[in-house]
Amino acid sequence: MNYNWNWQIFWEDAPDGTGTYLDSLISGMQWTLATAGAGWVIALVLGAIIGTMRTAPNKWMAKSANAYVELFRNIPLLVQMFLWYFVMPEVVPTALGDWLKSLPNMAFITAALSLGFFTSARVAVQVSAGINALPRGQLMAGTALGLTLPQTYLYVLLPMAFRIIIPSLTNEVAAIIKNSSVASSIFVVELMQSARSMQEFSAQVFEAFTAVTLIYLGISVIAILLSNLLERVTAVPGFITSGSAKVKGN
C-alpha cells in the first residue's frame, strides 16, 4: 500500500472550527499544558503533605499516609480517570451528581484531579525519602531552637528535603506531561485527542503523530532543562551532590 505523504496538511482548514490543523494541534498543546500544570500543583501540595505525614512520629498518621500512597499509586491512571468521571457522579447523592455533571469543563477538572492524586502518591514517596535522608541532627537542632515539630518540618526539614529530591521530581514533571495524554479517554481535547481528530478527518496519520511526538519531546526537554537549572540554583554546596539525590555525610 502506497502512503501519500502531505506535510502541507498542517496549513489546511480543520473541520473542528479551530482554524488550520496546526491551530488545532496548538490548541491541544495548550490543554495538555493546562491539564499537566494543574495536576502538578495538586500533586506537589498533596505530595508534600502526605510525604511529611509518612515520617511523622504519630503511627496512625504515618499509616494513613502510607495507605493513601498505596491506594493511588497502585490503581492505574486510566482507571482512576474513569472512576472520577463516569462513576463518582453516579454514586454520590443525586443533587451533587447533577451538579458535578453540569460543571463547565468537567472533563478537564476530572483529568487534573486524577493526574494530581496519582502523581501525589509518587511525590509523597520522594518527599518522605528526602526527609529520611537528612541527618537526625537537623531535627534535633530545630527542637533545640525551640521550634515545634510542625515548625521544624516547615522551616528546617522540608526546604532541605526538596533540594535533595529535585532530580527525581524532574522525572515526575516529564511523566505528568506524558500521562496527560490519558485525558483524551474522558474527552479532554488535549494534544493526543487533537492528533486523533486530525488523523480521522485527513487520514494523514504519520504526519499527525510525528508532529505530536516532536511537541511532546520539545515540552519534556524544556521542562527538564528548567528543572536542572532549578537544581543548580538551589543546590547546597558541600551537602547535595549535583545531579543526584545523594547526601554527603557530615
N, C-alpha and C positions, 0 to 999 in steps of 0.2 A: 504493500500500500504506500503510495506516494503522499507525503505530507506537504501541504502548501504553506510555506513559511511566509509570514506577513508581519514584519516588525512595525509597519505603519499603522497597525490596528490600534495602537495606543492613542492616536490622534483622531480616530473616528468616533462619532457620537455614540454614546452608550444609551440603551433603551430605558435605563432606570431614571433618567432625567437629571443626573448629576453633572452632565457635560460629556466630555470625552471619556474613553476607558481609562486614560491616565488620571483624569479628575476623580473617577470612581475609586481607583487604587489609592490615591492620596487621601480621599475621604475615609477609606477603610483603614489606612495607616493612622489617621488621627484618632479613630475609635479604638484602635489597638493600643496606642499610647495612653489614651484616657483610661481605658479599662485596666491596663497594666499599672499605670500610675496610681489610680485609686486603690487597686488591690495591694500595691506595695505599701502605701501609707497604713492601711489596715493591718497588714502583716507585720510591719515594723513596730507599731504601737502594741498590738496584742502579743507579738513575739517577745518584746522586751518585758511585758508584764508576766506572761506565763513562764518565760525563762528565769526571771527573778524568783518567782514562786517555787520553781523546781529546786532552788538552792536554799530556800528558807528553812530555818530550824524547826518550824511547825510541821510535823509529819503529815497532818491532814491536808494542809495547804500544798505541800510537795506532792502528795498522792493525787490530789485533784488536778494539779498542773500536768502530772505525768499521764493521767487518764485523758486529758484534753489532747495532749500530743499524740498519744496512740490512736485516738479516735480519728482526728483529722488527717494524720499522716498516712494512715493505712486504708482509708477509703479513697478510691480513685477520683481524680478531679472531675471527670465526666459524670460519674455517678452523683457526686455532690451537687453539681450544677443541675442535673435532672431533678434531684430531690428538692432543692431550693425553688426551682422554677415551676415544676409540674405538681409536686406532691404537697409542699408546705401550704399553699393557698387552699388546698382541699381538706387538710386535717385540722386547721385552726378554726375557730368559730366563724360562721358564715359571713357575718358583717366584716370581720377582719380579713377574711379571704377575699371578699369582693373588693375591699379597699386596696389590698395588695395587687389584685389583677388590674385595677383601674389606674395604678400609678403610671405616670409618664416614664418612658424608658425603663420599664420593669426589667426587661432583659439585661440592660446594661447594669442596673443595680444588682441584680442577681449574680451576674458574672463577676463583678467587682468583689462582692461579698464572698463568693465561692473561692476566688483566687486568694483573697485576703486570709480566710480561715485556713485554707490548705497550706499556703506558704508560711503562715504564722507558726504552725507546728514545727516547721523546719527551722525557722528563725529562732524559735524558743530553745531548741536543742543547741544551737550555736551560741546563744546568749548564755545559757547555763554552763556550757563548756568554757566559754571565755571567763566567766566569773570563777569557776573552779580552777582555772589555770593561774589565777593570781595568787601570790604568796599570802599565807594566812596573816602575815604581819600587817597587811593593809586593813583588814577588818579590825584587828586589834588597835591599830593606830586611830581609826575612826572612833572606836569606843573610848580610847584614852583621851581624845579631844572633847569628849562629852556629847558626841553625836548619837542620836537614837539610831536604831537599826535601819529604819526606812531612810534616814538622812545619810547614813553610811553607804547604803546601796546607791542612793541618788547622786551623791557628791564625790564618792571615792571609788566604789567598785564598778558601777556601770560605765562611767566615762572611760576607764582603762579597759574594761572588757570589750567595749565596742571597738576600740582601737585595735585590739587583738584580732577580732573576727571580721574586720573589713574585707580581707581577701575572700573569705568564704561567703560573705554577704554579696560580694561581686558576682559570684556564681548564681546566687538566688535572683539577682536583678535580671541577669540574662535569661534565667529559667522562667521567670514570671512573664517576661515578654513573649517567649515562645509558647508558654502554656495558655496565654490569652487566646490563641487560635482555637481552643476548645469552645470558646464563647459562641462560635458560629453554630454550634449544635442547639443553642437556645435562641437563635435568630438575631444575634447581635451582628450587624453588618460591619464587621471588622475586616482586616486585611485578607484573611483567608476566604471569608464569605464573598468579598468583592472579587477575588480571583476566580472563585467558582462561578459567580454570575457572568463574569467575562468569558469564561470557558463555555458556559451553556449557550450564551447569546451569539458568540462569534466563532465557536469551535476552534479557537486558536489556543489550545491547551498548553503547549510548550512555551509560547510567549508569555501567557498569563502567569504561569508558575515560575518561570525564570525571573520575571520581574519581582514576584513576591519573595523568592529566595534571596535576591540581591537586597531588597528592602529590609528583610529580617536580619540579614548579615550586617548591613550597614548600621541598623539601630543597635544591635548587640555589641558591635565593635565600639561604637560611640559610648555606650553605657559602660563598657569595661574600661575604656580609656579614662573616662571621668572618675570611675571608682578607683582606678590605680593612682590617679592624681590625688584623690582624697586620701588614699592610704599613705602616700608620701608626705602630704601636708600634715597629717595628724599623727605620724609615727613619733614615738618617744625614743630619742637616741639612747642606745645602751640598754633598752628594755625589750623592745619589739624588733624581731628580725624582719627586715624589709622583704616584702613579697611572700611572707609565710605567716602562719598563726602560731609560731613557736615563741616561747617566752624564755629569755635568758635567765639563768639562775643568778640570784643576788649574792 
